[in-house]
Amino acid sequence: MPHSSTNEIPFCLSFGTKAVIPVKIGESFPQTALFQSGENREELRENLDLLQEACEVAQIIEYVIKAQAAKRQGKRLSSWVIEKVRNGAYRLENLDNKKIP
């Protein structure tokens, strides 16, 4: 199943090529029937050359998504919150700028 952010399968990001998995052993598929070893080696070399670029693009997309999520984080945090004490605990003040115990 492809990643939602990169639209690539993990196998492709790891090895630089898409996997062909036959459903039944011995059944002929166009991918396996038309297989040529020499062309396959050449295409694998091309895929390895493009793998680094695909990984870099996936990292950039992941960074952009995380940056957008960070902008939304704490967006509804209002001005009466003075500071964050710990996860889920805050120091507050009222409209008169007096600290709330």
C-alpha positions as CSV (number, residue, x, y, z in Angstrom):
1,M,0.0,0.0,0.0
2,P,1.5,3.4,-1.0
3,H,2.4,6.0,1.7
4,S,-0.2,8.7,1.7
5,S,2.4,11.5,1.7
6,T,4.8,10.2,-0.9
7,N,2.5,8.0,-2.9
8,E,5.3,5.4,-3.1
9,I,5.4,1.9,-1.7
10,P,8.1,1.2,0.9
11,F,9.7,-1.4,-1.3
12,C,10.2,1.2,-4.1
13,L,11.7,3.7,-1.7
14,S,14.1,1.1,-0.2
15,F,15.2,-0.7,-3.3
16,G,14.4,1.8,-6.1
17,T,12.2,-0.5,-8.1
18,K,8.6,-1.9,-8.0
19,A,8.1,-5.5,-7.2
20,V,6.2,-8.0,-9.4
21,I,4.7,-10.7,-7.3
22,P,3.0,-13.5,-9.4
23,V,-0.3,-14.8,-7.9
24,K,0.3,-18.4,-9.0
25,I,3.6,-20.0,-9.7
26,G,3.8,-21.1,-13.3
27,E,1.1,-18.8,-14.6
28,S,2.3,-16.5,-17.3
29,F,2.0,-12.8,-17.0
30,P,3.1,-10.2,-19.6
31,Q,5.8,-8.9,-17.2
32,T,7.3,-12.3,-16.8
33,A,6.7,-13.6,-20.3
34,L,8.4,-10.6,-21.9
35,F,11.3,-10.5,-19.5
36,Q,14.8,-9.9,-21.0
37,S,17.8,-10.1,-18.8
38,G,19.9,-7.5,-20.6
39,E,17.2,-4.9,-20.6
40,N,16.4,-5.7,-17.0
41,R,20.0,-5.0,-15.9
42,E,20.0,-1.7,-17.7
43,E,16.6,-0.6,-16.3
44,L,17.8,-1.6,-12.8
45,R,20.8,0.7,-13.2
46,E,18.5,3.5,-14.3
47,N,16.3,2.9,-11.3
48,L,19.2,3.0,-8.9
49,D,20.3,6.3,-10.4
50,L,16.8,7.7,-9.9
51,L,16.4,6.2,-6.4
52,Q,18.4,8.9,-4.6
53,E,16.3,11.6,-6.3
54,A,13.0,9.8,-5.3
55,C,14.2,9.6,-1.7
56,E,15.1,13.2,-1.6
57,V,11.7,14.2,-3.0
58,A,10.0,12.0,-0.5
59,Q,12.0,13.7,2.3
60,I,11.1,17.2,1.1
61,I,7.4,16.3,0.9
62,E,7.6,14.8,4.4
63,Y,9.4,18.0,5.7
64,V,6.7,20.2,4.1
65,I,3.9,18.2,5.7
66,K,5.5,18.3,9.1
67,A,6.1,22.1,8.8
68,Q,2.5,22.6,7.9
69,A,1.3,20.5,10.8
70,A,3.6,22.5,13.2
71,K,2.0,25.8,12.1
72,R,-1.4,24.4,13.0
73,Q,-0.2,23.1,16.4
74,G,-1.3,25.4,19.2
75,K,-3.3,27.6,16.8
76,R,-6.2,27.8,19.2
77,L,-4.1,28.5,22.2
78,S,-5.4,31.9,23.4
79,S,-3.7,34.9,25.0
80,W,-4.7,34.0,28.5
81,V,-2.1,31.2,28.5
82,I,1.1,32.6,30.0
83,E,3.2,29.5,29.7
84,K,3.1,25.8,29.2
85,V,4.1,24.0,32.4
86,R,4.1,20.4,31.1
87,N,2.0,18.3,28.7
88,G,-1.6,19.5,29.2
89,A,-0.8,21.9,32.1
90,Y,-0.7,25.7,31.6
91,R,-0.3,28.9,33.7
92,L,-3.3,31.2,33.0
93,E,-4.2,34.8,33.6
94,N,-7.6,36.6,33.3
95,L,-8.6,39.6,31.3
96,D,-7.1,42.0,34.0
97,N,-3.7,40.3,33.5
98,K,-3.9,38.8,37.0
99,K,-2.5,35.2,37.3
100,I,-5.1,32.6,38.0
101,P,-3.9,30.2,40.7
